[in-house]
Amino acid sequence: MNKKAVILLSGGLDSTTCLSIAKKQNYDLYALTVNYGQRHVFELDAAKKVSQSIGVVKHSIVNIDLGQFGGSALTDDIDVPKDRDDSNMTDIPITYVPARNTVLLSMALAWAETLGATDIFIGVNSLDYSGYPDCRPEFIEAFERTANLATKAGVEGNIFKIHTPLINLTKAGIIKRGIELGIDYGITTSCYDPHKKGISCGHCDACILRLKGFKEAGLEDPVRYK
């Protein structure tokens, strides 16, 4: 029997690649998508398409309304920054959602423990990213320690592992890996401020980094842009 793994799946480029890598490693896939009150809800539909395309044992969508707290351009009535210089994306932007990855990993941990799984995958990246503190290796290492201290499974010796296969890859490197795995990136979405029909803006941080990645990989991004 294959080992079970819980994979956080947003429907974006990184999490889709992460899901495919877990599949390549012969895990039984349990995809977790969190509807946290984000404005760009098109990613929920993308996550469903990705789950069907790649093939998972179960795709669970959990509702947690972080939007009621606000504080981010992704959950509040705040303009999404546009046309930032990608060489200067080291400051923490207003698109940072307070404690988002901590919340998401906690949900993945809870599901993994009930499944008897000890492997959790998350598509964080510390190279081509928007400066989010909860995408850094230090955070992942700290959360992994917490997971093994705070769970029945962990204290009984069933050690949890947080897998971050993309952490040291450039966006171009991630895309190339995904193409090798046969991913259809046309069903993914990355935009922070898409048109009401789901068309990507092409100017937010996520779009800029994605377009840069495809260009450096020598490929054309299959999603639609304004």
N, CA and C atoms as a LAMMPS dump frame, in Angstrom:
ITEM: TIMESTEP
0
ITEM: NUMBER OF ATOMS
678
ITEM: BOX BOUNDS ff ff ff
-5.0000000000000000e+02 5.0000000000000000e+02
-5.0000000000000000e+02 5.0000000000000000e+02
-5.0000000000000000e+02 5.0000000000000000e+02
ITEM: ATOMS id mol type element x y z
1 1 1 N 0.832 -1.196 0
2 1 2 C 0 0 0
3 1 3 C 0.872 1.253 0
4 2 1 N 0.433 2.277 -0.736
5 2 2 C 1.131 3.554 -0.736
6 2 3 C 0.885 4.299 0.577
7 3 1 N 1.828 5.142 0.956
8 3 2 C 1.637 5.987 2.114
9 3 3 C 0.695 7.129 1.761
10 4 1 N -0.05 7.614 2.754
11 4 2 C -0.951 8.732 2.547
12 4 3 C -0.213 10.043 2.773
13 5 1 N -0.607 11.054 2.015
14 5 2 C -0.068 12.393 2.221
15 5 3 C -1.173 13.416 2.041
16 6 1 N -1.13 14.451 2.871
17 6 2 C -2.043 15.583 2.723
18 6 3 C -1.276 16.696 2.024
19 7 1 N -1.862 17.216 0.94
20 7 2 C -1.211 18.259 0.15
21 7 3 C -2.094 19.504 0.15
22 8 1 N -1.534 20.622 0.575
23 8 2 C -2.278 21.877 0.508
24 8 3 C -2.341 22.338 -0.94
25 9 1 N -3.557 22.525 -1.434
26 9 2 C -3.773 22.828 -2.855
27 9 3 C -4.612 24.081 -3.007
28 10 1 N -3.995 25.133 -3.547
29 10 2 C -4.724 26.38 -3.767
30 10 3 C -5.319 26.463 -5.164
31 11 1 N -4.795 25.66 -6.077
32 11 2 C -5.189 25.789 -7.48
33 11 3 C -4.203 26.616 -8.267
34 12 1 N -3.137 27.057 -7.592
35 12 2 C -2.106 27.843 -8.248
36 12 3 C -0.989 26.986 -8.812
37 13 1 N -0.029 27.644 -9.416
38 13 2 C 1.077 26.97 -10.09
39 13 3 C 1.918 26.145 -9.112
40 14 1 N 2.294 26.74 -7.991
41 14 2 C 3.186 26.064 -7.053
42 14 3 C 2.53 24.851 -6.402
43 15 1 N 1.323 25.031 -5.877
44 15 2 C 0.681 23.92 -5.175
45 15 3 C 0.332 22.78 -6.129
46 16 1 N 0.031 23.119 -7.388
47 16 2 C -0.249 22.081 -8.384
48 16 3 C 1.012 21.261 -8.663
49 17 1 N 2.137 21.938 -8.784
50 17 2 C 3.406 21.24 -8.986
51 17 3 C 3.733 20.37 -7.783
52 18 1 N 3.487 20.882 -6.595
53 18 2 C 3.728 20.138 -5.369
54 18 3 C 2.876 18.866 -5.329
55 19 1 N 1.624 18.969 -5.722
56 19 2 C 0.719 17.819 -5.769
57 19 3 C 1.253 16.762 -6.734
58 20 1 N 1.723 17.2 -7.887
59 20 2 C 2.254 16.27 -8.885
60 20 3 C 3.524 15.581 -8.401
61 21 1 N 4.35 16.312 -7.668
62 21 2 C 5.562 15.713 -7.115
63 21 3 C 5.208 14.633 -6.093
64 22 1 N 4.21 14.909 -5.257
65 22 2 C 3.77 13.904 -4.285
66 22 3 C 3.233 12.66 -4.995
67 23 1 N 2.531 12.868 -6.089
68 23 2 C 2.032 11.731 -6.866
69 23 3 C 3.191 10.924 -7.445
70 24 1 N 4.205 11.625 -7.963
71 24 2 C 5.378 10.964 -8.526
72 24 3 C 6.087 10.119 -7.478
73 25 1 N 5.985 10.538 -6.223
74 25 2 C 6.613 9.819 -5.118
75 25 3 C 5.723 8.697 -4.574
76 26 1 N 4.642 8.442 -5.298
77 26 2 C 3.754 7.29 -5.024
78 26 3 C 2.973 7.399 -3.715
79 27 1 N 2.636 8.627 -3.338
80 27 2 C 1.74 8.81 -2.2
81 27 3 C 0.284 8.691 -2.65
82 28 1 N -0.572 8.22 -1.756
83 28 2 C -2.01 8.38 -1.949
84 28 3 C -2.338 9.815 -1.581
85 29 1 N -2.957 10.542 -2.507
86 29 2 C -3.092 11.986 -2.38
87 29 3 C -4.409 12.41 -1.733
88 30 1 N -4.295 13.214 -0.701
89 30 2 C -5.454 13.838 -0.057
90 30 3 C -5.239 15.346 -0.156
91 31 1 N -5.959 15.969 -1.063
92 31 2 C -5.762 17.395 -1.343
93 31 3 C -6.666 18.24 -0.458
94 32 1 N -6.085 19.253 0.167
95 32 2 C -6.833 20.146 1.046
96 32 3 C -6.784 21.567 0.507
97 33 1 N -7.957 22.106 0.216
98 33 2 C -8.089 23.491 -0.228
99 33 3 C -8.838 24.263 0.849
100 34 1 N -8.331 25.413 1.233
101 34 2 C -8.967 26.216 2.275
102 34 3 C -9.555 27.479 1.664
103 35 1 N -10.848 27.615 1.786
104 35 2 C -11.541 28.829 1.378
105 35 3 C -11.507 29.77 2.582
106 36 1 N -10.488 30.647 2.611
107 36 2 C -10.254 31.454 3.804
108 36 3 C -10.834 32.864 3.692
109 37 1 N -11.696 33.067 2.706
110 37 2 C -12.3 34.382 2.522
111 37 3 C -11.567 35.229 1.514
112 38 1 N -10.731 34.587 0.7
113 38 2 C -9.951 35.314 -0.297
114 38 3 C -10.846 35.888 -1.398
115 39 1 N -10.427 37.041 -1.923
116 39 2 C -11.185 37.693 -2.988
117 39 3 C -11.086 36.921 -4.297
118 40 1 N -9.946 36.283 -4.537
119 40 2 C -9.727 35.581 -5.801
120 40 3 C -10.242 34.14 -5.702
121 41 1 N -11.58 34.01 -5.614
122 41 2 C -12.192 32.698 -5.401
123 41 3 C -12.091 31.785 -6.623
124 42 1 N -11.622 32.319 -7.755
125 42 2 C -11.454 31.474 -8.932
126 42 3 C -10.477 30.337 -8.654
127 43 1 N -9.612 30.529 -7.653
128 43 2 C -8.645 29.476 -7.352
129 43 3 C -9.329 28.23 -6.8
130 44 1 N -10.516 28.379 -6.205
131 44 2 C -11.237 27.205 -5.7
132 44 3 C -11.675 26.307 -6.853
133 45 1 N -12.162 26.925 -7.921
134 45 2 C -12.532 26.152 -9.115
135 45 3 C -11.304 25.521 -9.75
136 46 1 N -10.2 26.264 -9.753
137 46 2 C -8.959 25.729 -10.312
138 46 3 C -8.49 24.522 -9.517
139 47 1 N -8.604 24.592 -8.192
140 47 2 C -8.191 23.474 -7.344
141 47 3 C -9.004 22.223 -7.654
142 48 1 N -10.288 22.404 -7.908
143 48 2 C -11.136 21.255 -8.263
144 48 3 C -10.665 20.631 -9.578
145 49 1 N -10.361 21.471 -10.557
146 49 2 C -9.903 20.974 -11.857
147 49 3 C -8.567 20.248 -11.724
148 50 1 N -7.671 20.816 -10.919
149 50 2 C -6.357 20.204 -10.727
150 50 3 C -6.495 18.835 -10.06
151 51 1 N -7.343 18.764 -9.037
152 51 2 C -7.555 17.493 -8.342
153 51 3 C -8.065 16.421 -9.289
154 52 1 N -8.985 16.805 -10.155
155 52 2 C -9.541 15.849 -11.119
156 52 3 C -8.502 15.462 -12.158
157 53 1 N -7.686 16.433 -12.59
158 53 2 C -6.692 16.179 -13.631
159 53 3 C -5.576 15.264 -13.146
160 54 1 N -5.076 15.545 -11.944
161 54 2 C -3.938 14.782 -11.426
162 54 3 C -4.391 13.476 -10.779
163 55 1 N -5.565 13.51 -10.165
164 55 2 C -6.11 12.313 -9.542
165 55 3 C -5.755 12.229 -8.071
166 56 1 N -6.749 12.408 -7.212
167 56 2 C -6.526 12.331 -5.768
168 56 3 C -7.529 11.348 -5.175
169 57 1 N -7.207 10.833 -4.002
170 57 2 C -8.149 9.961 -3.301
171 57 3 C -9.342 10.777 -2.829
172 58 1 N -9.05 11.963 -2.295
173 58 2 C -10.12 12.85 -1.828
174 58 3 C -9.654 14.291 -1.902
175 59 1 N -10.543 15.165 -2.308
176 59 2 C -10.281 16.608 -2.298
177 59 3 C -11.253 17.241 -1.316
178 60 1 N -10.73 17.811 -0.255
179 60 2 C -11.558 18.441 0.765
180 60 3 C -11.4 19.954 0.702
181 61 1 N -12.531 20.672 0.687
182 61 2 C -12.527 22.134 0.725
183 61 3 C -13.109 22.575 2.059
184 62 1 N -12.303 23.295 2.83
185 62 2 C -12.687 23.72 4.172
186 62 3 C -12.882 25.234 4.18
187 63 1 N -13.94 25.696 4.827
188 63 2 C -14.234 27.125 4.913
189 63 3 C -13.781 27.691 6.259
190 64 1 N -12.864 28.662 6.195
191 64 2 C -12.436 29.398 7.39
192 64 3 C -12.359 30.866 6.987
193 65 1 N -13.196 31.703 7.564
194 65 2 C -13.299 33.081 7.081
195 65 3 C -12.294 34.01 7.754
196 66 1 N -11.076 34.043 7.219
197 66 2 C -10.089 35.013 7.703
198 66 3 C -10.436 36.425 7.253
199 67 1 N -11.362 36.517 6.29
200 67 2 C -11.78 37.822 5.789
201 67 3 C -12.426 38.679 6.86
202 68 1 N -12.992 38.052 7.886
203 68 2 C -13.629 38.847 8.938
204 68 3 C -12.612 39.614 9.768
205 69 1 N -11.335 39.19 9.701
206 69 2 C -10.277 39.937 10.377
207 69 3 C -9.711 41.038 9.486
208 70 1 N -9.752 40.833 8.16
209 70 2 C -9.19 41.813 7.233
210 70 3 C -7.677 41.853 7.316
211 71 1 N -7.119 43.034 7.013
212 71 2 C -5.685 43.236 7.151
213 71 3 C -4.849 42.814 5.966
214 72 1 N -5.491 42.396 4.88
215 72 2 C -4.755 41.972 3.687
216 72 3 C -5.529 42.377 2.448
217 73 1 N -4.805 42.676 1.383
218 73 2 C -5.462 43.001 0.119
219 73 3 C -6.169 41.795 -0.487
220 74 1 N -5.86 40.599 0.013
221 74 2 C -6.521 39.402 -0.516
222 74 3 C -7.824 39.092 0.201
223 75 1 N -8.041 39.702 1.374
224 75 2 C -9.247 39.409 2.14
225 75 3 C -10.047 40.653 2.517
226 76 1 N -9.508 41.819 2.248
227 76 2 C -10.126 43.06 2.695
228 76 3 C -10.304 44 1.505
229 77 1 N -10.993 45.105 1.739
230 77 2 C -11.226 46.09 0.677
231 77 3 C -10.001 47.006 0.568
232 78 1 N -8.907 46.405 0.126
233 78 2 C -7.625 47.1 -0.03
234 78 3 C -7.111 46.821 -1.433
235 79 1 N -6.611 47.833 -2.107
236 79 2 C -6.119 47.646 -3.471
237 79 3 C -4.927 46.698 -3.507
238 80 1 N -4.944 45.803 -4.486
239 80 2 C -3.817 44.904 -4.709
240 80 3 C -2.706 45.69 -5.394
241 81 1 N -1.47 45.664 -4.867
242 81 2 C -0.367 46.393 -5.512
243 81 3 C -0.124 45.875 -6.933
244 82 1 N 0.197 46.775 -7.831
245 82 2 C 0.433 46.408 -9.23
246 82 3 C 1.79 46.929 -9.695
247 83 1 N 2.381 46.194 -10.631
248 83 2 C 3.599 46.589 -11.338
249 83 3 C 4.782 46.86 -10.398
250 84 1 N 4.901 46.055 -9.343
251 84 2 C 6.082 46.164 -8.477
252 84 3 C 7.289 45.552 -9.19
253 85 1 N 8.459 46.072 -8.898
254 85 2 C 9.696 45.568 -9.466
255 85 3 C 9.996 44.201 -8.854
256 86 1 N 10.095 43.16 -9.671
257 86 2 C 10.296 41.813 -9.141
258 86 3 C 11.65 41.651 -8.45
259 87 1 N 12.587 42.551 -8.709
260 87 2 C 13.895 42.464 -8.056
261 87 3 C 13.856 43.047 -6.644
262 88 1 N 12.718 43.64 -6.273
263 88 2 C 12.61 44.283 -4.96
264 88 3 C 11.456 43.709 -4.144
265 89 1 N 11.106 42.457 -4.398
266 89 2 C 9.983 41.838 -3.693
267 89 3 C 10.46 41.097 -2.445
268 90 1 N 11.2 41.811 -1.6
269 90 2 C 11.684 41.209 -0.374
270 90 3 C 10.992 41.783 0.859
271 91 1 N 10.326 42.936 0.689
272 91 2 C 9.541 43.475 1.781
273 91 3 C 8.212 42.72 1.851
274 92 1 N 7.559 42.769 2.996
275 92 2 C 6.292 42.05 3.162
276 92 3 C 5.161 42.92 2.618
277 93 1 N 4.502 42.503 1.542
278 93 2 C 3.486 43.334 0.895
279 93 3 C 2.128 43.24 1.584
280 94 1 N 1.211 44.099 1.171
281 94 2 C -0.123 44.14 1.76
282 94 3 C -0.949 42.914 1.361
283 95 1 N -0.456 42.118 0.407
284 95 2 C -1.149 40.88 0.045
285 95 3 C -0.855 39.743 1.036
286 96 1 N 0.05 39.983 1.972
287 96 2 C 0.286 39.003 3.037
288 96 3 C -0.983 38.85 3.871
289 97 1 N -1.439 37.607 4.048
290 97 2 C -2.602 37.315 4.892
291 97 3 C -2.091 36.87 6.254
292 98 1 N -2.384 37.621 7.322
293 98 2 C -1.838 37.299 8.631
294 98 3 C -2.026 35.835 9.033
295 99 1 N -0.901 35.169 9.281
296 99 2 C -0.861 33.786 9.791
297 99 3 C -1.485 32.755 8.853
298 100 1 N -1.624 33.079 7.565
299 100 2 C -2.332 32.169 6.663
300 100 3 C -1.715 30.769 6.621
301 101 1 N -0.415 30.684 6.366
302 101 2 C 0.179 29.352 6.252
303 101 3 C 0.186 28.596 7.571
304 102 1 N 0.221 29.318 8.683
305 102 2 C 0.107 28.665 9.988
306 102 3 C -1.268 28.017 10.124
307 103 1 N -2.297 28.754 9.723
308 103 2 C -3.668 28.218 9.768
309 103 3 C -3.814 27.038 8.814
310 104 1 N -3.319 27.201 7.578
311 104 2 C -3.466 26.145 6.575
312 104 3 C -2.727 24.873 6.984
313 105 1 N -1.518 25.03 7.468
314 105 2 C -0.759 23.857 7.902
315 105 3 C -1.404 23.192 9.114
316 106 1 N -2.008 23.979 9.986
317 106 2 C -2.704 23.407 11.138
318 106 3 C -3.887 22.559 10.691
319 107 1 N -4.616 23.03 9.678
320 107 2 C -5.733 22.248 9.145
321 107 3 C -5.228 20.973 8.482
322 108 1 N -4.131 21.084 7.733
323 108 2 C -3.55 19.906 7.089
324 108 3 C -3.073 18.895 8.132
325 109 1 N -2.503 19.399 9.213
326 109 2 C -2.028 18.543 10.294
327 109 3 C -3.188 17.797 10.95
328 110 1 N -4.282 18.497 11.196
329 110 2 C -5.449 17.867 11.807
330 110 3 C -5.999 16.747 10.934
331 111 1 N -6.073 17.009 9.625
332 111 2 C -6.591 15.984 8.714
333 111 3 C -5.614 14.814 8.616
334 112 1 N -4.329 15.121 8.541
335 112 2 C -3.326 14.066 8.444
336 112 3 C -3.392 13.14 9.651
337 113 1 N -3.554 13.71 10.842
338 113 2 C -3.597 12.865 12.037
339 113 3 C -4.805 11.937 12.028
340 114 1 N -5.945 12.441 11.557
341 114 2 C -7.134 11.577 11.503
342 114 3 C -6.994 10.494 10.434
343 115 1 N -6.21 10.775 9.393
344 115 2 C -5.995 9.8 8.326
345 115 3 C -4.923 8.772 8.68
346 116 1 N -4.171 9.042 9.73
347 116 2 C -3.028 8.202 10.041
348 116 3 C -1.852 8.486 9.119
349 117 1 N -1.826 9.682 8.541
350 117 2 C -0.741 10.099 7.644
351 117 3 C 0.251 10.951 8.416
352 118 1 N 1.516 10.858 8.048
353 118 2 C 2.546 11.679 8.705
354 118 3 C 3.267 12.596 7.729
355 119 1 N 2.802 12.615 6.463
356 119 2 C 3.45 13.433 5.435
357 119 3 C 2.506 14.53 4.957
358 120 1 N 2.997 15.775 5.014
359 120 2 C 2.231 16.943 4.581
360 120 3 C 3.079 17.709 3.576
361 121 1 N 2.477 18.059 2.449
362 121 2 C 3.183 18.807 1.403
363 121 3 C 2.612 20.213 1.295
364 122 1 N 3.507 21.188 1.153
365 122 2 C 3.097 22.569 0.915
366 122 3 C 4.048 23.185 -0.098
367 123 1 N 3.505 23.938 -1.043
368 123 2 C 4.303 24.456 -2.159
369 123 3 C 4.935 25.804 -1.902
370 124 1 N 5.5 26.004 -0.713
371 124 2 C 6.147 27.29 -0.426
372 124 3 C 7.481 27.37 -1.166
373 125 1 N 7.895 28.619 -1.406
374 125 2 C 9.118 28.879 -2.162
375 125 3 C 9.811 30.089 -1.56
376 126 1 N 11.129 30.003 -1.362
377 126 2 C 11.843 31.103 -0.717
378 126 3 C 12.733 31.883 -1.676
379 127 1 N 12.607 31.631 -2.988
380 127 2 C 13.401 32.369 -3.974
381 127 3 C 12.536 33.372 -4.73
382 128 1 N 11.738 32.9 -5.708
383 128 2 C 10.845 33.797 -6.439
384 128 3 C 9.506 33.865 -5.714
385 129 1 N 9.42 34.754 -4.731
386 129 2 C 8.196 34.876 -3.948
387 129 3 C 8.032 36.334 -3.539
388 130 1 N 6.92 36.664 -2.872
389 130 2 C 6.602 38.063 -2.587
390 130 3 C 7.017 38.527 -1.2
391 131 1 N 7.952 37.846 -0.569
392 131 2 C 8.45 38.305 0.716
393 131 3 C 7.651 37.842 1.914
394 132 1 N 6.819 36.815 1.772
395 132 2 C 5.989 36.352 2.878
396 132 3 C 6.841 35.623 3.925
397 133 1 N 6.715 35.981 5.207
398 133 2 C 7.53 35.325 6.238
399 133 3 C 7.174 33.861 6.44
400 134 1 N 5.938 33.472 6.119
401 134 2 C 5.526 32.081 6.333
402 134 3 C 5.803 31.189 5.12
403 135 1 N 6.733 31.632 4.27
404 135 2 C 7.232 30.797 3.172
405 135 3 C 8.695 30.422 3.375
406 136 1 N 9.27 30.825 4.495
407 136 2 C 10.7 30.618 4.735
408 136 3 C 10.983 29.257 5.36
409 137 1 N 12.154 28.685 5.099
410 137 2 C 12.518 27.396 5.705
411 137 3 C 12.45 27.416 7.223
412 138 1 N 12.818 28.548 7.858
413 138 2 C 12.8 28.636 9.309
414 138 3 C 11.397 28.4 9.871
415 139 1 N 10.394 28.954 9.175
416 139 2 C 9.012 28.763 9.62
417 139 3 C 8.597 27.308 9.485
418 140 1 N 8.906 26.696 8.349
419 140 2 C 8.525 25.297 8.122
420 140 3 C 9.16 24.391 9.17
421 141 1 N 10.43 24.607 9.468
422 141 2 C 11.129 23.804 10.473
423 141 3 C 10.48 23.975 11.843
424 142 1 N 10.106 25.199 12.181
425 142 2 C 9.476 25.467 13.478
426 142 3 C 8.099 24.819 13.554
427 143 1 N 7.333 24.882 12.453
428 143 2 C 6.003 24.275 12.476
429 143 3 C 6.106 22.754 12.588
430 144 1 N 7.079 22.169 11.913
431 144 2 C 7.261 20.714 11.992
432 144 3 C 7.546 20.29 13.434
433 145 1 N 8.381 21.061 14.131
434 145 2 C 8.652 20.755 15.538
435 145 3 C 7.373 20.871 16.364
436 146 1 N 6.61 21.916 16.095
437 146 2 C 5.348 22.116 16.812
438 146 3 C 4.387 20.962 16.554
439 147 1 N 4.298 20.522 15.305
440 147 2 C 3.394 19.424 14.947
441 147 3 C 3.693 18.165 15.739
442 148 1 N 4.972 17.91 15.962
443 148 2 C 5.356 16.695 16.677
444 148 3 C 5.28 16.837 18.19
445 149 1 N 5.129 18.076 18.667
446 149 2 C 4.923 18.324 20.085
447 149 3 C 3.451 18.398 20.456
448 150 1 N 2.62 18.787 19.49
449 150 2 C 1.239 19.156 19.807
450 150 3 C 0.197 18.115 19.416
451 151 1 N 0.619 16.951 18.942
452 151 2 C -0.331 15.935 18.483
453 151 3 C -0.123 14.622 19.223
454 152 1 N -1.19 13.873 19.336
455 152 2 C -1.131 12.535 19.926
456 152 3 C -0.184 11.653 19.12
457 153 1 N -0.32 11.738 17.781
458 153 2 C 0.538 10.926 16.916
459 153 3 C 2.007 11.26 17.137
460 154 1 N 2.307 12.539 17.225
461 154 2 C 3.683 12.966 17.371
462 154 3 C 4.321 12.494 18.664
463 155 1 N 3.615 12.643 19.774
464 155 2 C 4.198 12.253 21.063
465 155 3 C 4.281 10.736 21.209
466 156 1 N 3.509 10.007 20.384
467 156 2 C 3.575 8.546 20.41
468 156 3 C 4.603 8.006 19.427
469 157 1 N 5.34 8.914 18.745
470 157 2 C 6.439 8.484 17.9
471 157 3 C 6.146 8.414 16.419
472 158 1 N 4.945 8.79 16.021
473 158 2 C 4.613 8.85 14.595
474 158 3 C 4.978 10.25 14.094
475 159 1 N 6.196 10.397 13.634
476 159 2 C 6.785 11.709 13.384
477 159 3 C 6.262 12.329 12.085
478 160 1 N 5.742 13.55 12.192
479 160 2 C 5.26 14.284 11.025
480 160 3 C 6.422 14.912 10.271
481 161 1 N 6.29 14.926 8.947
482 161 2 C 7.261 15.568 8.07
483 161 3 C 6.537 16.563 7.176
484 162 1 N 6.998 17.814 7.186
485 162 2 C 6.447 18.827 6.283
486 162 3 C 7.347 18.874 5.059
487 163 1 N 6.829 18.468 3.916
488 163 2 C 7.603 18.422 2.675
489 163 3 C 7.463 19.744 1.921
490 164 1 N 8.59 20.312 1.513
491 164 2 C 8.599 21.565 0.747
492 164 3 C 9.487 21.378 -0.486
493 165 1 N 9.047 20.598 -1.457
494 165 2 C 9.911 20.259 -2.595
495 165 3 C 10.267 21.43 -3.499
496 166 1 N 9.579 22.566 -3.339
497 166 2 C 9.836 23.723 -4.208
498 166 3 C 10.645 24.809 -3.509
499 167 1 N 11.002 24.608 -2.259
500 167 2 C 11.508 25.688 -1.421
501 167 3 C 12.74 26.37 -2.004
502 168 1 N 13.605 25.625 -2.694
503 168 2 C 14.844 26.206 -3.219
504 168 3 C 14.859 26.314 -4.744
505 169 1 N 13.691 26.253 -5.365
506 169 2 C 13.603 26.36 -6.825
507 169 3 C 13.184 27.756 -7.234
508 170 1 N 13.696 28.222 -8.362
509 170 2 C 13.167 29.444 -8.958
510 170 3 C 11.811 29.126 -9.571
511 171 1 N 11.066 30.168 -9.932
512 171 2 C 9.769 29.935 -10.571
513 171 3 C 9.953 29.196 -11.896
514 172 1 N 11.007 29.533 -12.622
515 172 2 C 11.287 28.826 -13.876
516 172 3 C 11.588 27.361 -13.608
517 173 1 N 12.33 27.096 -12.549
518 173 2 C 12.646 25.72 -12.194
519 173 3 C 11.409 24.929 -11.818
520 174 1 N 10.487 25.578 -11.112
521 174 2 C 9.227 24.93 -10.739
522 174 3 C 8.425 24.575 -11.99
523 175 1 N 8.352 25.529 -12.909
524 175 2 C 7.584 25.31 -14.145
525 175 3 C 8.183 24.173 -14.968
526 176 1 N 9.51 24.167 -15.102
527 176 2 C 10.17 23.099 -15.86
528 176 3 C 9.892 21.738 -15.236
529 177 1 N 9.937 21.681 -13.901
530 177 2 C 9.646 20.421 -13.201
531 177 3 C 8.209 19.995 -13.467
532 178 1 N 7.299 20.949 -13.439
533 178 2 C 5.904 20.63 -13.689
534 178 3 C 5.651 20.133 -15.096
535 179 1 N 6.311 20.742 -16.058
536 179 2 C 6.17 20.302 -17.45
537 179 3 C 6.675 18.868 -17.607
538 180 1 N 7.782 18.547 -16.927
539 180 2 C 8.304 17.177 -16.94
540 180 3 C 7.281 16.19 -16.391
541 181 1 N 6.48 16.646 -15.435
542 181 2 C 5.473 15.792 -14.805
543 181 3 C 4.151 15.782 -15.573
544 182 1 N 4.091 16.546 -16.666
545 182 2 C 2.893 16.544 -17.508
546 182 3 C 1.763 17.427 -17.03
547 183 1 N 2.076 18.452 -16.239
548 183 2 C 1.032 19.34 -15.725
549 183 3 C 0.481 20.24 -16.82
550 184 1 N -0.83 20.407 -16.828
551 184 2 C -1.49 21.384 -17.691
552 184 3 C -1.66 22.666 -16.878
553 185 1 N -0.729 23.6 -17.027
554 185 2 C -0.8 24.83 -16.24
555 185 3 C -1.94 25.746 -16.696
556 186 1 N -2.583 25.4 -17.784
557 186 2 C -3.718 26.185 -18.247
558 186 3 C -4.922 26.098 -17.33
559 187 1 N -4.98 25.085 -16.471
560 187 2 C -6.114 24.949 -15.539
561 187 3 C -5.796 25.554 -14.174
562 188 1 N -4.598 26.11 -14.017
563 188 2 C -4.237 26.742 -12.743
564 188 3 C -4.505 28.241 -12.803
565 189 1 N -4.478 28.883 -11.651
566 189 2 C -4.615 30.338 -11.599
567 189 3 C -3.74 30.871 -10.485
568 190 1 N -3.105 32.02 -10.717
569 190 2 C -2.202 32.608 -9.725
570 190 3 C -2.564 34.038 -9.362
571 191 1 N -3.352 34.696 -10.18
572 191 2 C -3.603 36.133 -10.064
573 191 3 C -4.275 36.521 -8.745
574 192 1 N -3.796 37.626 -8.152
575 192 2 C -4.376 38.161 -6.926
576 192 3 C -5.602 39.041 -7.192
577 193 1 N -5.735 39.514 -8.407
578 193 2 C -6.819 40.458 -8.708
579 193 3 C -7.401 40.18 -10.096
580 194 1 N -7.973 38.982 -10.292
581 194 2 C -8.464 38.611 -11.615
582 194 3 C -9.729 39.36 -12.015
583 195 1 N -9.946 39.437 -13.312
584 195 2 C -11.192 39.962 -13.878
585 195 3 C -12.338 39.089 -13.397
586 196 1 N -13.552 39.629 -13.399
587 196 2 C -14.707 38.885 -12.894
588 196 3 C -14.95 37.573 -13.627
589 197 1 N -14.38 37.42 -14.813
590 197 2 C -14.487 36.157 -15.545
591 197 3 C -13.278 35.254 -15.304
592 198 1 N -12.404 35.679 -14.401
593 198 2 C -11.259 34.858 -14.046
594 198 3 C -10.004 35.123 -14.854
595 199 1 N -10.048 36.104 -15.735
596 199 2 C -8.872 36.433 -16.544
597 199 3 C -7.837 37.134 -15.664
598 200 1 N -6.575 36.707 -15.754
599 200 2 C -5.517 37.25 -14.906
600 200 3 C -5.175 38.689 -15.283
601 201 1 N -4.805 39.489 -14.249
602 201 2 C -4.551 40.913 -14.487
603 201 3 C -3.209 41.157 -15.179
604 202 1 N -2.205 40.313 -14.885
605 202 2 C -0.888 40.476 -15.487
606 202 3 C -0.005 41.505 -14.803
607 203 1 N -0.472 42.138 -13.722
608 203 2 C 0.268 43.234 -13.097
609 203 3 C 0.52 43.054 -11.596
610 204 1 N -0.168 42.115 -10.942
611 204 2 C 0.072 41.89 -9.518
612 204 3 C 1.361 41.079 -9.332
613 205 1 N 1.819 40.967 -8.094
614 205 2 C 3.059 40.235 -7.828
615 205 3 C 3.004 38.808 -8.367
616 206 1 N 1.883 38.138 -8.117
617 206 2 C 1.763 36.737 -8.522
618 206 3 C 1.856 36.587 -10.036
619 207 1 N 1.196 37.479 -10.766
620 207 2 C 1.249 37.431 -12.229
621 207 3 C 2.654 37.75 -12.734
622 208 1 N 3.293 38.767 -12.14
623 208 2 C 4.634 39.165 -12.575
624 208 3 C 5.623 38.015 -12.395
625 209 1 N 5.581 37.372 -11.237
626 209 2 C 6.51 36.262 -10.973
627 209 3 C 6.2 35.06 -11.855
628 210 1 N 4.931 34.819 -12.091
629 210 2 C 4.54 33.7 -12.948
630 210 3 C 4.997 33.941 -14.389
631 211 1 N 4.72 35.127 -14.92
632 211 2 C 5.122 35.443 -16.293
633 211 3 C 6.637 35.415 -16.445
634 212 1 N 7.337 35.921 -15.439
635 212 2 C 8.8 35.88 -15.449
636 212 3 C 9.288 34.431 -15.494
637 213 1 N 8.648 33.57 -14.709
638 213 2 C 9.039 32.17 -14.665
639 213 3 C 8.863 31.47 -15.999
640 214 1 N 7.736 31.701 -16.642
641 214 2 C 7.509 31.082 -17.952
642 214 3 C 8.493 31.611 -18.983
643 215 1 N 8.777 32.92 -18.934
644 215 2 C 9.725 33.504 -19.882
645 215 3 C 11.11 32.895 -19.702
646 216 1 N 11.555 32.793 -18.444
647 216 2 C 12.879 32.234 -18.176
648 216 3 C 12.946 30.749 -18.484
649 217 1 N 11.804 30.081 -18.454
650 217 2 C 11.757 28.66 -18.811
651 217 3 C 11.65 28.459 -20.317
652 218 1 N 11.508 29.574 -21.057
653 218 2 C 11.39 29.492 -22.513
654 218 3 C 10.044 28.979 -22.968
655 219 1 N 9.005 29.25 -22.16
656 219 2 C 7.667 28.736 -22.455
657 219 3 C 6.65 29.867 -22.414
658 220 1 N 5.498 29.614 -22.989
659 220 2 C 4.407 30.586 -22.946
660 220 3 C 3.38 30.167 -21.914
661 221 1 N 2.98 31.112 -21.084
662 221 2 C 1.978 30.834 -20.063
663 221 3 C 0.635 30.578 -20.737
664 222 1 N -0.007 29.437 -20.48
665 222 2 C -1.259 29.107 -21.174
666 222 3 C -2.491 29.793 -20.615
667 223 1 N -2.406 30.481 -19.477
668 223 2 C -3.599 31.139 -18.948
669 223 3 C -3.836 32.459 -19.669
670 224 1 N -5.068 32.958 -19.567
671 224 2 C -5.451 34.197 -20.233
672 224 3 C -5.131 35.408 -19.365
673 225 1 N -4.645 36.464 -20.007
674 225 2 C -4.361 37.723 -19.337
675 225 3 C -5.155 38.85 -20.006
676 226 1 N -5.404 39.913 -19.246
677 226 2 C -6.081 41.073 -19.797
678 226 3 C -5.242 41.68 -20.928
